[in-house]
Amino acid sequence: MPVNVPRIRTEVQVMFFDTDCGGVVSNIAYLRFIEIARTRLAEELGLALVEMAERRTYPVVVRTEIHYRRAAKLGDRLLIEAWLDRLERVRFWCAFRITRPEDNVLIADCRQMLALVEMPEGKLLRLPEHWEKYGRTDSMESLKAERRIEMVSGEECIQ
């Protein structure tokens, strides 16, 4: 039976460099927010930054799926949640949810497929054996179970 899947929550504040001239967060900034959360999640999974560099083993992003739901703006404080979503033999999926806690608006949700690679050879590695305790999950099903969205005045809000 799988144990609790690692999850993290981290906050960011939207800065000038995250926005366009209209003060709206640019698409690329969301990927930076996700990178912050994914790095913290990797540490929870036993992939600490310094140790990865010493072993030359890195999680490499293979695919990113992101759904931009609402715009975040300059000065917004955002909450990024991340969790291990699905395990395969040599790949794994992480899921992310970005919300604005001030009004519970869902800003974006995202999934990323990653693989562990040994560098500089670029050798694909099997996932760590100790991850087996997390079991195998159905990726989008866990996202749906984690989040219920209700339409309120044409805006998506988290319940």
C-alpha positions in Angstrom: 0.0 0.0 0.0 1.5 3.4 -1.0 2.5 5.8 1.7 1.7 9.5 1.7 3.0 11.1 -1.5 5.4 14.0 -0.8 3.9 17.4 -1.3 5.2 20.9 -0.8 3.7 24.4 -0.6 5.8 27.5 -1.3 4.9 31.1 -1.8 6.2 33.7 -4.2 5.5 37.3 -4.7 5.2 38.6 -8.3 8.0 41.0 -9.0 8.6 43.5 -11.8 10.8 41.1 -13.7 7.9 38.6 -13.7 5.6 40.9 -15.6 5.1 42.5 -19.0 4.6 46.3 -19.4 1.0 45.9 -18.4 1.9 44.4 -15.0 0.6 41.0 -15.9 2.8 37.9 -15.2 4.4 36.6 -18.4 4.1 33.0 -19.3 7.7 32.2 -18.8 7.6 33.4 -15.2 5.1 30.7 -14.3 7.7 28.1 -15.3 10.2 29.8 -12.9 7.6 29.5 -10.1 7.1 25.9 -10.9 10.9 25.4 -11.0 11.1 26.7 -7.4 8.4 24.3 -6.3 9.9 21.4 -8.2 13.3 21.9 -6.6 11.8 21.9 -3.1 9.8 18.8 -4.0 12.9 17.0 -5.3 14.5 17.6 -1.9 11.5 15.9 -0.2 12.1 13.0 -2.6 15.7 12.7 -1.6 17.2 14.6 -4.5 19.0 17.4 -2.7 20.7 20.0 -5.0 24.3 19.5 -3.7 24.0 15.7 -3.7 22.7 15.7 -7.2 25.7 17.7 -8.4 28.1 15.5 -6.5 26.5 12.3 -8.1 26.0 14.0 -11.4 22.4 12.7 -11.4 19.7 15.2 -12.4 15.9 15.2 -12.9 15.4 16.4 -16.5 12.2 17.9 -17.7 10.9 15.9 -20.7 7.4 17.5 -21.0 5.5 20.4 -19.6 1.7 20.8 -19.7 0.4 24.1 -18.3 -3.1 25.5 -18.2 -3.2 29.2 -17.6 -6.5 29.9 -15.9 -6.4 33.5 -14.7 -3.8 36.3 -14.9 -1.6 37.0 -11.9 -0.4 40.6 -11.6 2.4 42.7 -10.2 2.5 42.4 -6.4 0.3 39.3 -6.1 1.4 36.7 -3.6 0.9 33.3 -5.0 0.9 29.8 -3.5 2.5 27.0 -5.5 1.7 23.5 -4.4 3.6 20.5 -5.9 3.3 16.8 -5.5 4.6 13.6 -7.0 1.8 12.6 -9.3 2.7 9.5 -11.2 5.6 7.0 -11.2 6.8 4.8 -14.1 9.9 2.8 -14.5 12.2 5.6 -15.7 9.9 8.6 -15.7 7.8 10.4 -13.2 5.2 13.2 -13.3 5.0 16.1 -10.9 1.8 18.2 -10.6 1.6 21.8 -9.7 -1.2 24.2 -8.7 -0.7 28.0 -8.5 -3.4 29.9 -6.6 -3.8 33.4 -5.3 -4.7 32.8 -1.6 -6.1 36.4 -1.2 -9.2 35.4 -3.2 -8.7 31.6 -3.7 -8.5 32.0 -7.5 -6.8 29.2 -9.5 -4.1 30.9 -11.6 -2.6 27.9 -13.3 -2.1 24.2 -13.0 0.7 22.2 -14.5 2.1 18.7 -15.0 5.7 17.9 -15.8 7.2 14.6 -16.9 10.8 14.1 -15.8 13.5 11.5 -16.0 16.6 11.0 -14.0 19.7 11.3 -16.1 23.4 10.8 -15.3 25.6 13.5 -16.7 27.7 14.1 -18.8 26.9 10.8 -20.5 23.2 11.6 -20.6 22.4 8.0 -19.4 18.8 7.4 -18.5 18.5 6.0 -14.9 15.8 4.0 -13.2 13.9 5.7 -10.5 15.2 5.3 -6.9 14.0 2.1 -5.3 12.8 3.9 -2.2 10.2 5.7 -4.4 8.3 2.4 -4.8 6.7 3.1 -1.4 4.8 5.9 -3.1 3.1 3.4 -5.4 1.8 4.2 -8.9 -0.9 6.8 -9.3 -3.1 8.0 -12.1 -1.8 11.4 -12.9 -4.8 13.6 -13.8 -7.1 11.7 -11.6 -5.2 12.7 -8.5 -5.3 16.3 -9.6 -9.0 16.2 -10.0 -9.4 14.6 -6.6 -7.1 17.2 -5.1 -9.0 20.2 -6.5 -12.6 21.0 -7.0 -13.3 24.0 -9.1 -16.5 26.0 -8.9 -17.6 28.6 -11.4 -18.4 31.8 -9.5 -19.4 34.8 -11.6 -17.5 33.4 -14.6 -14.3 33.0 -12.5 -12.7 29.7 -11.4 -12.3 29.5 -7.6 -11.0 26.8 -5.4 -13.3 25.3 -2.9 
